Each structure stands twice: as structure tokens, then as C-alpha cells.
Amino acid sequence: MVKTKAKTTAKTNTNTSSKTSSTSTSNNSNNSSWKIAVVDIMSIVNGSKDVATLRHNHAVRSQELSQWLQLAQNEVNNQTDAQTKQGLFQKYNAEFAQKRNLVNQLYQQELAVVDQNISKTIIDEANKLGYNMVLTKNVVVCGGDDITDEVRKLIK
């Protein structure tokens, strides 16, 4: 008998808490102070000249690194002395790792600046239009005003 009463009490509490939860959720969604915008981030990023320039610069640096690596490999392969060959191989491996890390660090730093600029533009435009929340379009099933086009015009 005690177990049945506990289950009934727990079931009643769950039902009450579900009703409370759905009531508070619906109260929040009916609150007119929330103005929600959605933005297609990938569309904005793909249309950004800064991102295109960043990708181009990274591709150029990567190509330069590949060319350098090819020259280093040729020099190592042209060596006839095994000990000299091994020494050059280790030297160029260390240099390559350092150069690759530098290229990647530079890319990450530049990407962070571009990301910051895009985020700031989205926030500024949303604030200007009176929105107090912006969500990425791919996580929203329904609702929100799409401000992607307005932001895209500012990013180009």
C-alpha cells in the first residue's frame, strides 16, 4: 500500500510540474519583450570577402610551404652520404614543423579577427533592428525573424 501511494504521489507531482513547466514556458513565449532574430551564419561566412581573402591567403601560404618542402626533399634525396642525408632530413623535418605551425597560427589569428568582426556586425544589426536575441538559423525549427540578408549586405 505504501508503494502504491508513493507512486501516485510521484505521478501527481510529475503531472503538476509538467503543467507548471509548460505554463511558464508559454508565459515566456507570449512575453512581447522578446524579439528573436535568426541568421544563416554559413551563408554570411561564405559570402564574406574577408573570409574569401583569408582562405586565399591560407592557400597561398600552404602552396609556398609545399614548394619549400619539395625543394627540401629534393636536397635530401640528392645526398649520397647516409649520415648527411639523415641530418638534413631531421633538420628539414624540424623546419617544416615550425613553418607549418606558423602558417596555422597565423590562419587561426586572422580567422579569430574575421569571426569577431562578423559577430559584431550581427550583434550591431540585431540591436539596431530591436532584437534582443539572435539564434543560428540551423537550430531553429520555427519562429524568429530572418535578418541574414540585412547582415550579408553589411558584411560584403
C-alpha angles and dihedrals in degrees: 000000000000092000092052092049091049091050091049091048091048091048091050091048091050092050092047092048091048090052091047091048094049091045093052091045092051090046090055093047090050091050105112093205092079114085110178127196129189126209131194097226096184091053091051093046093047091050095048118112089205091057091046090051091047092051091047093050091048091050091050092049091047091050091050089050091050091051091050090049091051091053091048092050091050091052091049092047092050092059116102098188110084094211093050090045091052092047093051091045092055092043093051093043090056092046092047092051090050093047092046091050090049092051091048094046091050091049092049092049093049091045091053090054092049091046090050091050093049092047091048091050091051092048094046093049092046091050091047090052092048100253119145097187133040123190130185110258094233093065097049118087096181137000139025129098115270109233095170095114093050092050093043090057090056096044097054 
